[in-house]
Amino acid sequence: MKKRLGLLVLLLSFSLKSLALEVLPFTPHTLTEIKQQYQGKPFILLFWSESCAFCMKEMAMFGRLQKRYPDLPLVTVSTDLELDEQSIHTILERQQLDVRQTWVFSGSYPEMIYRAVDKRWRGELPMTYFFDAQHQSIRHVGMVKEKELIAWLKWQAQQSKE
């Protein structure tokens, strides 16, 4: 009886975690949908891969900053084609990122997605885009420095007050 109850609790907790994070396919049209979701609001778009050590370091930094800035408008996208949901959950949890939605590249040709996001992008990682409230973007190739991120967040907060 105790084993069954323990198993039920374990399954239920796993199910609740799965409900907390929605993993969606990222296609060449997804950025347009994300911009609509954040209409009139700034957001940060972070592309990562499970095999990118710098991505993991950067994601951990974002995870730490989410504790200080709980309203951090972060959108995460795995560039690993069809990466399974459990791996995504594990990686985001390990980096202490608290997101309700995340995306993973979908389709056979990631180059089509790169081009749809940015004609200059060839797949370099980590890749981060900072979108202001009008969705003008600043492209950042490589790891974002914590000071730069905090400065951007403060600037966005100031812009929203004006």
Beta strands, then each sheet from edge to edge (+ up, - down):
strand 1: 22-26
strand 2: 43-48
strand 3: 74-78
strand 4: 101-105
strand 5: 127-131
strand 6: 137-141
sheet 1: 1+ 4+ 3+ 2+ 5- 6+
end
